[in-house]
């Protein structure tokens, strides 16, 4: 799986996304469940549509995909998304997004396809933080009391596709959460947890299939 991890929105490496469109199917599932802390309505819908328009400008055909429809039905989720190869996960609340991924089974699905180079996971802010192994630290930038699904449990383990915490909006004064990221970095340093900072515009590109191949070759 290829990872396109942006600090905020599309970021400055959009040529990589355009390359994906040119080489693969244009369909991309847009997952906005990190925004479920906000009530459904025109403002929220317009925000999602705005992000979809940015993808359309790159040549994608975005399709909004709501994980809430598949809570406790992971087999139905797999059936619905089996023909899609690209995902774009929006920012919002990391811990709410993590719950949505767990309740729908999307987290397990991502792990299963992670060594397949024909998949793309892209996203920004909460959409990239959730991929870390450990969500400790980023809690200083999110409201842990938000519980739109009445799950009543904070999930501290991330999806685990990457072994570090990507810290978005770092040294990005135009973003309202930028000042909180200094606290996040301080926490991660103090607890000896791996992290990578991103300023808004920055993008981390990774290919998990190559990483897995390297691990397998070392094991042999």
C-alpha positions as CSV (number, residue, x, y, z in Angstrom):
1,X,0.0,0.0,0.0
2,X,1.2,3.5,-0.8
3,X,0.8,6.1,1.8
4,X,0.2,9.8,1.1
5,X,0.3,11.5,4.5
6,X,-0.4,15.2,4.4
7,X,-0.4,17.7,7.3
8,X,-3.3,19.6,5.9
9,X,-5.6,18.9,3.0
10,X,-3.9,17.9,-0.3
11,X,-0.4,19.3,0.5
12,X,2.5,20.1,-1.8
13,X,3.1,16.7,-3.4
14,X,-0.1,16.5,-5.5
15,X,1.9,15.3,-8.5
16,X,2.1,11.9,-6.7
17,X,-1.7,11.8,-6.5
18,X,-2.0,12.8,-10.2
19,X,0.4,10.0,-11.1
20,X,-1.8,7.6,-9.2
21,X,-4.9,8.7,-11.1
22,X,-3.1,8.3,-14.4
23,X,-2.0,4.8,-13.6
24,X,-5.0,3.4,-11.7
25,X,-8.8,3.7,-11.5
26,X,-10.0,7.2,-10.7
27,X,-12.4,6.2,-7.9
28,X,-11.5,7.1,-4.4
29,X,-13.5,6.6,-1.2
30,X,-13.6,9.7,1.0
31,X,-13.9,8.9,4.7
32,X,-15.0,11.8,6.9
33,X,-15.8,10.1,10.2
34,X,-13.3,12.1,12.1
35,X,-15.9,14.9,11.7
36,X,-18.6,12.9,13.5
37,X,-17.9,15.0,16.5
38,X,-20.0,17.6,14.7
39,X,-23.7,17.2,13.9
40,X,-24.7,16.3,10.4
41,X,-25.9,19.4,8.5
42,X,-25.2,21.8,5.7
43,X,-22.0,23.1,7.1
44,X,-20.5,19.7,7.6
45,X,-21.7,18.5,4.2
46,X,-20.3,21.5,2.4
47,X,-16.9,21.0,4.1
48,X,-16.8,17.4,2.8
49,X,-17.8,18.5,-0.6
50,X,-15.1,21.0,-0.6
51,X,-12.5,18.3,0.1
52,X,-14.0,16.2,-2.7
53,X,-13.7,19.1,-5.1
54,X,-10.0,19.3,-4.4
55,X,-9.7,15.6,-5.4
56,X,-11.8,16.1,-8.5
57,X,-9.4,18.9,-9.5
58,X,-6.6,16.2,-9.5
59,X,-8.7,13.9,-11.7
60,X,-10.2,11.6,-9.1
61,X,-13.8,10.5,-8.8
62,X,-14.5,10.9,-5.1
63,X,-17.2,8.9,-3.4
64,X,-18.2,9.7,0.2
65,X,-18.0,6.6,2.3
66,X,-19.5,6.7,5.8
67,X,-18.1,4.0,8.1
68,X,-21.1,4.4,10.5
69,X,-23.2,2.4,8.1
70,X,-21.0,-0.7,8.7
71,X,-20.7,-0.7,12.5
72,X,-20.7,-4.3,13.7
73,X,-21.0,-5.5,10.0
74,X,-17.3,-5.8,8.8
75,X,-18.3,-8.4,6.3
76,X,-20.7,-5.9,4.6
77,X,-17.9,-3.3,4.6
78,X,-15.6,-5.7,2.8
79,X,-18.2,-6.4,0.2
80,X,-18.8,-2.7,-0.5
81,X,-15.2,-1.7,-0.8
82,X,-13.5,-4.7,-2.4
83,X,-13.4,-3.1,-5.8
84,X,-11.9,0.2,-4.6
85,X,-8.2,0.8,-4.4
86,X,-7.9,4.3,-3.1
87,X,-8.9,6.0,0.2
88,X,-8.8,9.6,1.4
89,X,-9.3,10.1,5.1
90,X,-10.2,13.6,6.4
91,X,-9.0,15.4,9.5
92,X,-11.0,15.9,12.7
93,X,-10.9,14.0,16.0
94,X,-8.3,11.2,15.9
95,X,-10.0,9.1,18.6
96,X,-13.4,9.3,17.1
97,X,-12.0,8.2,13.8
98,X,-10.2,5.4,15.5
99,X,-13.5,4.2,17.0
100,X,-15.2,4.3,13.6
101,X,-12.4,2.3,12.0
102,X,-12.6,-0.4,14.8
103,X,-16.4,-0.6,14.9
104,X,-16.7,-1.0,11.1
105,X,-13.7,-3.3,10.7
106,X,-11.9,-0.9,8.4
107,X,-8.8,-1.0,10.5
108,X,-8.4,-4.8,10.0
109,X,-9.1,-4.4,6.3
110,X,-6.3,-1.9,6.0
111,X,-3.9,-4.2,7.7
112,X,-4.8,-7.1,5.4
113,X,-4.2,-5.1,2.2
114,X,-1.1,-3.1,3.5
115,X,1.4,-5.2,1.6
116,X,-0.4,-4.8,-1.7
117,X,1.2,-2.0,-3.9
118,X,-2.1,-1.5,-5.8
119,X,-3.7,0.4,-2.9
120,X,-3.4,4.0,-1.9
121,X,-4.2,5.4,1.6
122,X,-4.1,9.2,1.6
123,X,-5.3,11.7,4.1
124,X,-4.5,14.6,6.4
125,X,-4.4,15.5,10.1
126,X,-6.4,13.0,12.1
127,X,-6.6,10.8,8.9
128,X,-2.8,10.2,9.2
129,X,-2.4,10.2,13.0
130,X,-4.7,7.3,13.3
131,X,-2.2,5.1,11.4
132,X,0.3,5.2,14.2
133,X,0.9,2.2,16.5
134,X,0.4,4.3,19.6
135,X,-2.0,7.3,19.9
136,X,-0.4,8.6,23.1
137,X,0.6,12.2,22.7
138,X,-1.8,13.3,20.1
139,X,-4.5,13.2,22.9
140,X,-3.1,16.6,23.9
141,X,-4.6,18.1,20.7
142,X,-8.0,16.4,20.7
143,X,-11.0,16.3,23.0
144,X,-11.2,12.8,24.5
145,X,-14.7,13.5,25.9
146,X,-16.2,13.4,22.4
147,X,-18.2,10.2,22.1
148,X,-20.7,10.4,19.2
149,X,-21.0,6.6,19.0
150,X,-21.5,6.0,22.7
151,X,-18.6,3.7,22.7
152,X,-17.4,4.8,26.1
153,X,-13.9,3.6,25.6
154,X,-10.8,5.4,24.4
155,X,-8.7,3.3,22.0
156,X,-5.1,4.1,22.6
157,X,-3.6,1.7,20.0
158,X,-3.7,3.0,16.5
159,X,-4.1,1.1,13.3
160,X,-0.4,0.3,13.3
161,X,0.5,0.9,9.6
162,X,3.4,3.1,10.7
163,X,5.6,2.9,13.8
164,X,5.7,6.7,14.5
165,X,3.3,9.4,15.2
166,X,3.0,12.0,12.4
167,X,2.6,15.4,14.1
168,X,0.6,17.7,11.7
169,X,0.4,21.5,11.7
170,X,3.7,21.8,13.4
171,X,5.2,25.3,13.2
172,X,2.1,26.3,11.0
173,X,0.9,29.5,12.6
174,X,-2.1,29.8,10.2
175,X,-3.6,26.6,11.6
176,X,-5.5,27.1,14.9
177,X,-4.1,23.8,16.4
178,X,-0.5,24.5,15.6
179,X,0.3,25.7,19.1
180,X,-0.9,22.4,20.6
181,X,1.6,20.4,18.5
182,X,4.5,21.8,20.6
183,X,2.9,20.0,23.6
184,X,2.4,16.9,21.5
185,X,6.1,16.8,20.5
186,X,7.2,17.5,24.1
187,X,5.1,14.6,25.3
188,X,6.5,12.2,22.6
189,X,10.1,13.2,23.4
190,X,9.6,12.8,27.1
191,X,8.2,9.3,26.7
192,X,10.7,8.3,24.0
193,X,8.0,7.7,21.3
194,X,8.9,8.0,17.6
195,X,7.4,10.9,15.7
196,X,7.8,13.0,12.5
197,X,6.7,16.6,12.4
198,X,4.9,18.1,9.3
199,X,4.3,21.7,8.6
200,X,1.1,22.4,6.6
201,X,2.0,21.7,3.0
202,X,4.4,18.8,4.0
203,X,3.6,15.3,2.8
204,X,5.2,12.0,3.9
205,X,5.3,9.4,1.1
206,X,5.8,5.7,1.9
207,X,5.3,2.4,0.2
208,X,4.4,-0.3,2.7
209,X,4.8,-3.1,0.2
210,X,8.5,-2.2,-0.2
211,X,8.9,-2.0,3.6
212,X,7.3,-5.5,4.0
213,X,9.5,-6.9,1.3
214,X,12.6,-5.6,3.1
215,X,11.4,-7.1,6.4
216,X,10.8,-10.5,4.7
217,X,14.2,-10.5,3.0
218,X,15.9,-9.7,6.4
219,X,14.0,-12.5,8.0
220,X,15.3,-15.0,5.5
